[in-house]
């Protein structure tokens, strides 16, 4: 570095690149002049490729959602750059999604300059610097990040950045937050060095041997075993391991509040999905042994739960959910382990120690797990029949409607549309989450992705990040009208156009917020709001949702309300995406 200015900002960008961060999704402000200068200097020197590419995002929700989806698809942490306290606040619910979705993202924000009389380069020189000075900026995100810190000098910036990313990528993964005053980012340094190999994530954990024996024995001896999972598919390699274990003992699998494809939907042992369902799940009610693996919400206690005498085991990188103040599953054993490794251990134990049959002589085999093969075969037939009846009921709901588009028919049309595609579907259909999974029937790990969090507005920016992570795949978003608007579609569509990341967005437009209506009816089914039919969630007068995308992103956009026109409209929209142009279909659906 002979005649170049080398600053904390230079070292910061180098550290991100060393850690494998490819994109810096940014909403810039007065705290970033030296980061911008470092990027500009690299471009002038022909070294632009040495730093992450900066993606300009006109809204922070879009920036973090894009980084979230990129990390989820690629498995590599990405970075987000926001403006002091204001930009940090504007991240809003996207931080909840990144936290609950267990995605590794580094968020960086400046702070108000620390000096006011020009003592250092970067001292306060704008009125806004006083208005953006708050007592605890890091506290804004402390409920949602795994780690937060302040860069106080450029001399250790690489150590801090690599440590932050090490924490972000270690399971359970999640966002981290760094801040620095403008003077620190402007500090001139000697070139800094750090070895990213010394900051590898924590190695995945296995089950202890006695725990393997206990769980494997319980599953093998159960009459009605059941496996429940939610996000095991975050690691696509874990899916075939789970499938093999389920097949060995003919164990039915339920996906509860799934954010990933964790078990092939067409497999005869796949027995459906759970979200906020009002009725008792019959398989959960009859289960005598339940294995909940990688699940935050394996069931809703008030409406659907296991029998009181069911033996329950929980395997998760975070089995006690310390970040959820009120959480409990009455498990006999909680085990902190990597699901792929743990399930492989269980399958291996069964393969090594299994004694076939079920008679007294077999039970006397010392140290062996007894597997009653006749019982397994009978259970396989029973569960296959359950699966087939369930799928037949789902298929019946897809019958072409009369003069209105039902959500089930819409998803069936999307499924047919994408049948020949290498498609990645982002789901944020909220009250139609269940409908999307039941009728999309995803089999392939990594083909369906939800935020995993509790905030809306993820899919718009998420589509950008997903497309950048997988440029050869067709990205499609299935969203509610509310979640579409929460996602700041004007910003999301503009970013998609600028960075050539086209996606197909299909809006389930039921004319308002159906989720609050469903919540109210569950609590006050005979109340005044139900009697009046007024839930204060109507989106009347109707907005031109597709028009937002046309105006901001040059997208193909159209409303659809006629069932007969839906297949053709979908094909036209997908053709636009193939041609490099985003497409938004505003589909008017029945509320149920």
ABEGO torsion letter per residue (X at the ends): XAABBBBAAAAAAAAAAAAGBABBBBBBBAAAAAAAAAAAAAAAAGAAAABBBBBBBABAAAAAAAAAAAAAAAGBBBBBBBBEAAAAAAAEAAAAAAAAAGBBBBBBBBBBBABAAGABBGBBABAAAAAABBABAAAAAAAABABBBBBABAAAAAAAAAAAAAAAABOBBEBBBBBBBAAAAABBBBBBBBBAAAABBBBBBBBBAAAAAAAAAAAAABABBBBBBAAAAABAAAAAAAAAAAAAAGBBBBBBGBABBABBAABAABAEBBBBBABBBAAAAABABBBBBGBABABBAAABBBBAABBBBBBBABAAGAABABBBBBBABBBBBBAAAAAAAAAAAAAAABBBEABAAAAABBGBBBBBAAAAAAAAAAAAAAAAAAAAAAAAAABBBBABBBAAAAAAAAAAAAAABBBBBBBAAEAAAAAAAAAAGBABBGABBBAGBABBGAAAAAAAAAAAABAABBBBBBBBAAAAAAAGAAAAAAAAAAAGBBBBBBBBBAGEBAAAAAAAAAABAABAAAAAGBAGABAOBBBBAAAAAAAAAGBBBBBBABAAAAAAAAAAAAAAAAAGBBBBBBBBBBAX
